[in-house]
Amino acid sequence: MRSFLKSSQIIFSNIIAIYRRELQSYFYSPFGYVIAGVFWLITGIYFISIVISVSQEAAKYDMQIQQLGATPEAVDIPLIIFQGFIGVLGSISQVIMPMLSMSLYAEERKRGTIELLATSPITNWAVAVGKLLAVVTFYLTLILPLLLYQTLAFSAANPPMSLATVLIGHAGLVLLSAVILSLGMFISSLTGNSIIAAVMTFGLLLILWIFDLIAKSIGGDLGLVLTYLSPVEHFNSFTQGVIKTNSLVLFASYIFLGIYLTAQSIDSFRFQRN
């Protein structure tokens, strides 16, 4: 029992060491600040435009109802704004993710430090988990300011929007991003060129989008299976404020797959060197 606890403590310490090293690289690099600035600028513009657009449509609807003398139907404007914005946020994030994951291992190959990682006492699993946690943490720093001003805006609505819906939607966004980042990390471990890693990850995202469109178009049992395997479809359920167990299982499975493939890729590199 003591040996198990000791080995677990060593693995945890190794993960924390890799996590700190990788996270510092994002905050010490101008590239990280450029990504953050562009991300906040674009998402802020989209949020304002969605709020204005939905508000104008609601005003037109009220005017038409008054002219017709009909009874207006209840419309949850904050929810419409939130769902529109979280969908846009998901699309923008999928563009940002390959840029964040492209150098996780590609730069290690380029600098030659991947040989040190492959031959170090730290397990490949610990390195992969530490790197993934770091890039997901950096993404969380991009999301938190957006979550703050959404919470302030929606709490000022009458009636105020449920905070749980906002949090669940953003939790789904983080899970979807973790899936993309884990798979992007695996792709990054295959090449020493960050640009190639980013392009390949973009290609993978395109396949996932096509996968989702095919699932919706063919229908039947095969369509249901493909829909279940689509992370985009499961993200959509989170935007409705609904947490499903099968969605959590699917996201966790994709994340585990990315970590596993990355560890196997580095193992293969170590074997080739030996």
Secondary structure, DSSP 8 states (H G I E B T S, - for coil): -HHHHHHHHHHHHHHHHHHHHHHHHHHHSHHHHHHHHHHHHHHHHHHHHHHHHHHHHHHHHHHHHHHHT-------HHHHHHHHHHHHHHHHHHHHHHHHHTTTTHHHHHHTTHHHHHHSSS-HHHHHHHHHHHHHHHHHHHHHHHHHHHHHHHHTSSS---HHHHHHHHHHHHHHHHHHHHHHHHHHTT-S-HHHHHHHHHHHHHHHHHHHHHHHHH-HHHHHHHHHH-HHHHHHHHHTT---HHHHHHHHHHHHHHHHHHHHHHHHHHHHH-
